[in-house]
Amino acid sequence: MAILKLLIAMLVTSIGLLAPAAAATAPTTIATLHGDTAIEAYGDVAVWSDYDATARSWHVVVRRDGAISTPPIPAGKSAIEVDVGPGPSGAPTLAYVSCTGGCHVVVSGVDGSDPQTVPDSQGAKHPTIWGDRVAWVSGKAKVMISRLDGSQRRVLAGAPRRKCYYSSLVENPPLLCAAPQSPSVDALALYRGQLALIDTFILNDNVGAVGTTTEVRTEAITGGPQRLVALLGVGEGDESWLGPSWSDGKLYFYEDSMGAGFLVYRFDPAKDTYVSARAHTYLTGFSVIGERAYEATAPGDPRAGGICGEEGITPCVVRVSEPFAFKRARAPVHVP
């Protein structure tokens, strides 16, 4: 009996020691959201956009060293696209789309100080900054890059102009090549001399939702061939990639899918290797720092049409994820 009591006591003690460790790895909520938003992070700074119901407008939110603030950046009628990265001096710097007097890219300090409009960036979307360069999407699929003063502006490859595939309707089909329909570039991320992007287009290959395909690609900002990092056929699970996000030279992206589950991928371009980790929920924003990510959660399955802040809907939050439990993975070039 004494031995049994000792074993029970040891078991209780072990459980007590494990509980704090398990709690420490759970996601940490840092803010409540009132609308769908992307999120970006660099160093000790994270930025996102949130809706103010009283003012009926969106504003930029900055978290720095654990403190959350709203810099004096003009409000918007829709979510403000904003990125944070190192500026020319290496200090965290914002690049955001301001639609005051026409939409264009503005670069400022993280406190909103010294705002400077990037010349010839009218109609910009999805801005990203690194060093003395900023990139953005013009129209739906044209990717532009320039120095912060607008000099050395040029067009990058962006979405593919030609794709080849095998039809699933024919036995032993020939290779078919065609220009993608309705191409769009949906996200950008600069890192030193590299640009990562997420694109979406349609091919009449009868795979996925009317042949809709979404990809993750990288390219050098000086030009040259692109690298296909990930490809996903969009089916009934409304599959998509979130990110992309650079951290310590590695590229991270999030597979958001009802059918295939949720996964975080890390791609090492120096070694051409992949690892993946299980994830657990729908997101609207994803940006990695070290072994964790800043995440903006969605109000549930997007096909249900829920809205952040709506009564009866799971609250949307900004949170820091648990550490990733990565395992070796194959290149995620697949269809559901």
ABEGO torsion letter per residue (X at the ends): XAAAAAAAAAAAAAAAAAAAAAAAABBBBABBBABBBBBBBBEABBBBBBBBAAAGBBBBBBBBGGBBBBBBBBBBABBBBBBBBBBAAGBBBBBBBBABGEBBBBBBBAAGBGBBBBBGABGBBGBBBBEABBBBBBEAABBBBBBAAGBGBBBBAEBBABBBBBBAABBGBBBBBBBBBGBBBABBBBBEABBBBBBBBBBBAGBEBGGBBBBBBBBBAAEEBBBBABBBBBBAAGBBBBOBBBBGGBBBBBBBBAAAEBBBBBBBAAAGBBBBBBBABBBABBBBBEABBBBBBBAEBAAAGBBBGBBGBBBBBBBBBBBBBBBBBBBBBBBX
